[in-house]
Amino acid sequence: MATPALPPLPPALKSIQHHLRTAQELDKREPVVAYYCRLYAMQTGMKIDSKTPECRKFLSKLMDQLEAMKKQFGDNEAITQEIVGSAHVENYALKMFLYADNEDRAGQFHKNMIKSFYTASLLIDVLTVFGELSEENAQHRKYARWKAAYIHNCLKNGETPQPGPIGMEGESFDVEKEEAGSSSVHTGTTQPASSSTYEANNTPTSNYTGIHIPPGAHAPANTPAEVPHNTGVTSNTIQPAPQNIPLVDPSLYSAQSGGEVRLTPEDFARAQKYCKYAGSALQYEDVSTAVQNLQKALKLLITGRE
């Protein structure tokens, strides 16, 4: 079911343009993530300007899109339960990040990985609809957005980027100029692409050599960024990637719950979160990440320790 068309994006709301474009790219492949991209855009737009007629009209139509999607996917627990939705979006965002990070560390610099870094940062923005970002995700967002700008500017200037985590410096990245010829937010009428430049000049210089990267680093099957041509993978074909399945922790077989083990509400919440992450990982056939999270949940529930 097609989502209702939006009117032209008001200039005052241009900061949500790329989140809406990401939603359009994911509509068919990742409708849950697309839904939350629109929800983030809606909430952010309401904070920016919900009173002027132009903005009010646009946000009203965007709300109609959200309602239509909610009816269409009403039986999907990732839409009806926030904890499931949060795990789903976070898992996809981190896989996008990890794909770009792996390409970067391997010295494979191309448009696809730049876009993946930038899209990952947008999706981490979206996680704020579920509450405050964790310190780790905030770090990932800052690093991904800066890396996209840094690599883009290096290639633009004919320089070879330095792979891997390095100290951050001020960079800016104009997405529109790099996506010349791509469509802007579909609104039923053609609108000129407005400049939305990421400025990293206000980002404190920081060394990211110790950045924590979660396990399961491989590209998501349905990444919206185009697949590099030299991989031999077409955009219409999902190729299963070989996976290293972690061994089951032997201690889990002999672990016994002692009488003194008392689980707190926080323990139950963490165990539930690990299980949700495992379920979300399986949607991407990521067995390794699923097994690791399930083992964490089991160990916590059996021993009261992580």
PyMOL commands that set and color helices and strands:
alter all, ss='L'
color gray80, all
select helices_A, chain A and resi 11-26+31-48+53-72+77-80+82-105+111-130+135-156+175-178+229-231+251-254+265-283+287-303
alter helices_A, ss='H'
color red, helices_A
select strands_A, chain A and resi 172-174+197-199
alter strands_A, ss='S'
color yellow, strands_A
deselect
rebuild
show_as cartoon
